[in-house]
Each structure stands twice: as structure tokens, then as C-alpha cells.
């Protein structure tokens, strides 16, 4: 098959040729946007799920739709490597600055939004100066020097000022944050508090996030009312029909096809996970020479896809762990269960539950495991146990 026609592009956040199985989330968010035009403001939305299920792609789709429908949009990815609250806040304000600039140009509101843009600029400069710099408060556009900055007050004031302008135009401010579980506690608490205030006072502000399965509990730990602030949606593996469409529709659109047996081989290997479908789909297009693609093509594609996964998808997580963490992950894999008791994992590596706790907590912070319920632990990455079994001792 012609390589340039290969419809599959596996990669973090890259949109697949067919976004299947996410219609409910898209429709729910479309309704939020439609109601905002009538100044009826619903809750924000939170997407959670394992790695490789397409959360980032879906979040990008929602942000793109919001901006196309006239929202002001700021979009960022939280990073566990950010040290201190200033780094994440500076990036957040930087993205808000870009959002204000894009919106003002698109809607010819440069003059009306100039005071807001100046507010954002001063806030960004304050954060860039760091804890030791001279800080500035600019609520309502007034400027004055202060020895310290009340971040939550300043951010709330900014949201209120932006919202007052956007509401008159049937618009809203959407802040979209990927990997939200990785943002620092203080900034997350402020975001939740401002969202809470906005909901109570009728400001057109929406926080929309995506993260690992522990995201709902992470939000609730920061603010107890968070569970009532958002529409939560668990993003999982695709249903069989959706997985089949995600694989076969793109192939047929560029002149290829799969035999029934070849399709089933690839679907079984992918187990409904969108990233794996992309990887195996790309591989089967590369190896096939005739249409329809044969079972032999499919088996070869699975082998090739697994080589690619073992070269990038899994090592990008595995290589970030130290020896004790790798031992814990190996112990988890060796239990043979999806969510074993953490005490059983500890016993497998010769530790008590309390002595293994720091290792477990470190792996949770790194996003490799999560606690589906009290006392149990599970991988956040599909197929991680099989990958670990393939690694030399």
C-alpha cells in the first residue's frame, strides 16, 4: 500500500482519522456551549481514564468546538515536573493572555478587552518576577504596587472582569487543562474555588479537565464540593462496534480493506484501546500488499505494533522509575490481577504495607498506578503488566 496514504498517526494527542465512541461526551459539551449563548451556565466537565484512551484528543476536540462557537479559550497541560506554584500559574496566565488576544482579534474587541489584556500582562509579569519580585495587583484595571500577591483574589477578579464582557456577547471563558491531576494543590484549590464562585454568581466561566482515573478523588480531596461542580465522564476502551469502525472506516476511505479474520485479530490485540488501534492500524497498512488485508498481514502488524509500543509507549513510563519503584511495579504485574491489594504487592517485594507506602505514593504521583478503591492498586497504562513481563530481570 502507498505509505503516504496511511490514515493512521499514533501519537500523544494526535487526532485519529475517526473519533469513534465519544459521541455522548461531545453532545453533552455541545449542550453546555449552546446553553451558554442563552446565559444559562451549566457545570464544567471532567474526563478521566487510563492512558491511551484518547482523553487528550477529546479535550482538544471540545476546546476547538468551544472556540469555533465563540468562546474565549485557554488551554494547557499540567506537568508533574513543575516545581512550585509559580510555574503552573505563570503558564496558566500565559495561556489566558493568548486566549484574550485571539478572542479580541477574532471578534474585533481589541479596545473593549484592552484593560483585561493589561491586567493579564501585569499578572504574568508579577508571576515571572517570582516570590522575590515586586508584585502588582490590577483589579478593575487599576495598578498599584504590593509586597505580595493574593493569587486567588487576582484570578477571581480576572475571571469576573472577563466574564462581564463575554456575557454581553453570549460567550464564555473556558479553561481546558490536560493532566489536571498533576497540577499543584494550591493552584487546583484556587481553580475550584473560582469555579465555585463563578457558578454561584452566574459568571460564564468553565473549567474543563482531563486526567487519570484518580482525578475525581484528587478534586474532592482539594475541595469537598468539587464532586458537585462538574459533570464527570469516565473515558474507557471503545465498545466493539466503535473499535471496529475506528479501525476499518479510515482504511476503507483510502482504498484499503480488511478481511473479517484480519479485522478480528487486530481488534483482539487492541482490546478497544484507541492508541493501540492506531498503532496496529498503521502497521497493517505498512505490511499489506494486497486488498483485502490478510490474517497474515494482521499477525505481522500486531508484532510490529508491539515493537513500537515497547520502544516508546511503555519505556517513556518505565524509564522514569528507580530500582525500588520498578520492583514494586514488577510485584504488581506478578499478582496477575487487575487491581490487587496493595498489601499483596508489598509482600511480593518483601516489604510491609507501611514500608512500601512511600514507593506506592511516588508511583501514584508519577502517574503509573492509581488506587481504584481503598487498599487496592492498579496500573494506569493498559498492557503495562505484559510489558513488564517482557523485561529482563
Secondary structure as the mmCIF struct_conf table of DSSP 4:
data_model
#
loop_
_struct_conf.conf_type_id
_struct_conf.id
_struct_conf.beg_label_comp_id
_struct_conf.beg_label_asym_id
_struct_conf.beg_label_seq_id
_struct_conf.end_label_comp_id
_struct_conf.end_label_asym_id
_struct_conf.end_label_seq_id
HELX_RH_3T_P HELX_RH_3T_P1 UNK A 3 UNK A 5
BEND BEND1 UNK A 11 UNK A 11
TURN_TY1_P TURN_TY1_P1 UNK A 12 UNK A 13
HELX_LH_PP_P HELX_LH_PP_P1 UNK A 14 UNK A 16
BEND BEND2 UNK A 17 UNK A 18
BEND BEND3 UNK A 21 UNK A 21
HELX_RH_AL_P HELX_RH_AL_P1 UNK A 23 UNK A 36
TURN_TY1_P TURN_TY1_P2 UNK A 37 UNK A 39
STRN STRN1 UNK A 44 UNK A 48
STRN STRN2 UNK A 51 UNK A 51
TURN_TY1_P TURN_TY1_P3 UNK A 52 UNK A 52
BEND BEND4 UNK A 53 UNK A 54
HELX_RH_AL_P HELX_RH_AL_P2 UNK A 55 UNK A 68
TURN_TY1_P TURN_TY1_P4 UNK A 69 UNK A 70
STRN STRN3 UNK A 72 UNK A 77
TURN_TY1_P TURN_TY1_P5 UNK A 80 UNK A 81
BEND BEND5 UNK A 84 UNK A 84
HELX_RH_AL_P HELX_RH_AL_P3 UNK A 85 UNK A 106
TURN_TY1_P TURN_TY1_P6 UNK A 107 UNK A 108
HELX_RH_AL_P HELX_RH_AL_P4 UNK A 110 UNK A 129
TURN_TY1_P TURN_TY1_P7 UNK A 131 UNK A 132
BEND BEND6 UNK A 133 UNK A 133
HELX_LH_PP_P HELX_LH_PP_P2 UNK A 134 UNK A 134
STRN STRN4 UNK A 135 UNK A 137
HELX_RH_3T_P HELX_RH_3T_P2 UNK A 139 UNK A 141
STRN STRN5 UNK A 144 UNK A 146
BEND BEND7 UNK A 147 UNK A 148
HELX_RH_AL_P HELX_RH_AL_P5 UNK A 151 UNK A 168
TURN_TY1_P TURN_TY1_P8 UNK A 169 UNK A 170
STRN STRN6 UNK A 173 UNK A 178
TURN_TY1_P TURN_TY1_P9 UNK A 179 UNK A 179
HELX_RH_3T_P HELX_RH_3T_P3 UNK A 180 UNK A 182
BEND BEND8 UNK A 183 UNK A 183
HELX_RH_AL_P HELX_RH_AL_P6 UNK A 185 UNK A 201
TURN_TY1_P TURN_TY1_P10 UNK A 202 UNK A 202
STRN STRN7 UNK A 205 UNK A 211
TURN_TY1_P TURN_TY1_P11 UNK A 213 UNK A 214
HELX_RH_AL_P HELX_RH_AL_P7 UNK A 215 UNK A 222
HELX_RH_3T_P HELX_RH_3T_P4 UNK A 224 UNK A 228
TURN_TY1_P TURN_TY1_P12 UNK A 229 UNK A 229
STRN STRN8 UNK A 230 UNK A 234
HELX_LH_PP_P HELX_LH_PP_P3 UNK A 237 UNK A 239
HELX_RH_AL_P HELX_RH_AL_P8 UNK A 240 UNK A 253
TURN_TY1_P TURN_TY1_P13 UNK A 254 UNK A 255
STRN STRN9 UNK A 258 UNK A 258
HELX_RH_AL_P HELX_RH_AL_P9 UNK A 260 UNK A 270
TURN_TY1_P TURN_TY1_P14 UNK A 271 UNK A 272
HELX_RH_AL_P HELX_RH_AL_P10 UNK A 274 UNK A 287
BEND BEND9 UNK A 290 UNK A 292
STRN STRN10 UNK A 293 UNK A 293
HELX_LH_PP_P HELX_LH_PP_P4 UNK A 294 UNK A 294
HELX_RH_AL_P HELX_RH_AL_P11 UNK A 295 UNK A 308
HELX_RH_PI_P HELX_RH_PI_P1 UNK A 309 UNK A 313
TURN_TY1_P TURN_TY1_P15 UNK A 314 UNK A 314
HELX_RH_AL_P HELX_RH_AL_P12 UNK A 315 UNK A 318
TURN_TY1_P TURN_TY1_P16 UNK A 319 UNK A 320
BEND BEND10 UNK A 321 UNK A 321
HELX_RH_AL_P HELX_RH_AL_P13 UNK A 323 UNK A 334
TURN_TY1_P TURN_TY1_P17 UNK A 335 UNK A 335
BEND BEND11 UNK A 338 UNK A 339
STRN STRN11 UNK A 341 UNK A 341
HELX_RH_AL_P HELX_RH_AL_P14 UNK A 342 UNK A 348
TURN_TY1_P TURN_TY1_P18 UNK A 349 UNK A 350
HELX_RH_AL_P HELX_RH_AL_P15 UNK A 353 UNK A 365
TURN_TY1_P TURN_TY1_P19 UNK A 366 UNK A 367
BEND BEND12 UNK A 368 UNK A 368
STRN STRN12 UNK A 369 UNK A 370
BEND BEND13 UNK A 372 UNK A 373
TURN_TY1_P TURN_TY1_P20 UNK A 374 UNK A 375
STRN STRN13 UNK A 376 UNK A 376
STRN STRN14 UNK A 378 UNK A 379
BEND BEND14 UNK A 380 UNK A 380
STRN STRN15 UNK A 381 UNK A 381
TURN_TY1_P TURN_TY1_P21 UNK A 382 UNK A 383
HELX_RH_AL_P HELX_RH_AL_P16 UNK A 384 UNK A 389
TURN_TY1_P TURN_TY1_P22 UNK A 390 UNK A 390
BEND BEND15 UNK A 391 UNK A 391
#
